[in-house]
Amino acid sequence: MNNDASWPSLSEAEARVLDHQRKLHRWSRTDPAHRFGDVFNLVCDRATLVVAWERVARNRGARTAGVDAVTRHAVERHGVESFLENLRSSLKDGSFRPLPVKQAGIPKRGGKVRYLGIPTLRDRVAQMAIKLVLEPIFEADFYPSSYGYRPGRRAQDAIAEIHHFTSRPSSYEWVIEGDIRACFDTIDHRRLMSLIEERVADRKVLRLVRAFLRAGVIEAHGGFAASLTGTPQGGVISPLLANIYLSVLDRPFQDFWEANRVPGRRQQRRRKGLPNYRLIRYADDFVVLLNGSRADAEALRDQIGARLASDLGMTLSAEKTLVTHIDDGFDFLGFHIQRKLRGDETHVVLTYPSKAALAAVMHKIRKATGRGTTSLRLLDVLGVVNPILRGWAAYFRYGVSKRTFSYLAQWAWWRLILWIRRKHPRLTWKQVRRRYYGADRISQDGVTLYNPARMPVERYRYRGAQICTPYNIDEIDPAGARFRQTSHDDVAFVGKVTELITPTPP
């Protein structure tokens, strides 16, 4: 690399980084045993750091500082290029040391708290640079049934695969609802590093990843806690590391599936009374679909627990890892999935918003329109409520959601009417109607309450094992209907509405 080169523009940097990523992915795909020995220079490349900064800066989390109290605006005031140059110099001369993450608690329903670890902005940019280099390498090794936090894949892909295999002709009837106890907190660093070393031989990159894992945590009360296990939720590189670690769980299921891909093999197993099964995983949430008996499903659940304990040092939650029949229904990624009998005496699998997901979004709106908000203008309240409703409806549009959308629209309308009545207790109904709503549309200064009932719904098409990503367009046609690229990045989209769709345990 030319040390005297100038910093590239964003468009130049993105083109160069994408070219590197496609080459790494192609090499990794064509040679599954290859170990990459010189990738640290790509991490320190100016183009990689420019793209890493852009992706970190455009994230809403860039406004949140780590333990050094540095935010995006502070970096922009002092100059982004000087910030990146200092980071690059410290990476190249080996003086870079990640700072501890700052602990932040997010309250969950039921009185529980989810703890996130917020790295400093400098560490987030360095982690993103590593992710830009490592992700295309490991994408070649990840299995098709894994959907969480991967480029080109969405939560709807996981739901579509479940719908595909529980519907006719596959008709998988039994479901193992997997729940790993404290998954991100129990990742073993030694085992994780050994998995990374299967593909990466560059000691500088390995040393950098290990340093991030061992950076430690500054707790809410100010004390320091060493991070002996786990990856902090909130770190840029944490989802990639978790997928690398949990791919060990995917492997035996994929091996079974590949061994029985011969036409007629799975039907033959059914005739002999042997079960067929399929794993669908989204980050640390997974389900196993099984065609067989309940006893087969319970035996497989025990095998999964034993494998997690022996290979990953993790345990299944006994009270949350359930065996469920598809006719009874189950919740996954905010959707309730259940097979029902239609009027024409045929069975159909329906996917629609779960009660927990609906309760979560209603809680959000209730909080945004509480008594403590009556000092605000209606325009300000609509600015909070509308994105919540729009994001929730956009996520659940790929399901049987019309009735739920209509209910939520009516409930939100009455909630805003009650808020207006609280704010103006002396106004008559006629005055309220004249000032704030006409034709049943609440609005102020041209901003109208969003109506979820107007969101069109459609069935999300199952895309199969071959899904187009930015790295594999030489292998998969992105214009093909089955392999099409998604219109938005699932990581960014779901990240904005995760608290609205994820069922919280009681």
PyMOL commands that set and color helices and strands:
alter all, ss='L'
color gray80, all
select helices_A, chain A and resi 10-30+40-44+46-57+60-63+72-78+80-92+121-139+155-166+184-186+189-197+203-213+238-259+265-271+294-312+355-368+371-373+378-396+402-423+429-436+452-454+490-501
alter helices_A, ss='H'
color red, helices_A
select strands_A, chain A and resi 101-107+113-118+174-179+217-218+224-225+276-282+285-291+322-325+330-332+335-341+347-353+437-438+441-444+447-448
alter strands_A, ss='S'
color yellow, strands_A
deselect
rebuild
show_as cartoon
